[in-house]
């Protein structure tokens, strides 16, 4: 079952800040579409990774090694909500994800 992908209203600003090229944006969109086919944890046969601590209930996946996409799965609604897209290096992506969840 493919999940419907929705975006937090601030994700557009995240993407502008990251200044992805059109090619990178297309690759990112394709990766999100692929993950949406099975957004659950790799431990459960899915394609995502479970976050812990104060981010419990959220998932993530890597994009081009430097970026993280944090999302939440709403199983009953069949929705995968993208919370934030950001650089992993400064860990700000996780602080912002905690504020947006």
HELIX and SHEET records of a PDB file:
HELIX    1   1 UNK A   11  UNK A   18  1                                   8    
HELIX    2   2 UNK A   22  UNK A   35  1                                  14    
HELIX    3   3 UNK A   42  UNK A   44  5                                   3    
HELIX    4   4 UNK A   53  UNK A   55  5                                   3    
HELIX    5   5 UNK A   75  UNK A   77  5                                   3    
HELIX    6   6 UNK A   92  UNK A  100  1                                   9    
SHEET    1   A 5 UNK A   4  UNK A   7  0                                        
SHEET    2   A 5 UNK A  79  UNK A  87  1                                        
SHEET    3   A 5 UNK A  67  UNK A  74 -1                                        
SHEET    4   A 5 UNK A  59  UNK A  63 -1                                        
SHEET    5   A 5 UNK A  49  UNK A  50 -1                                        
END                                                                             
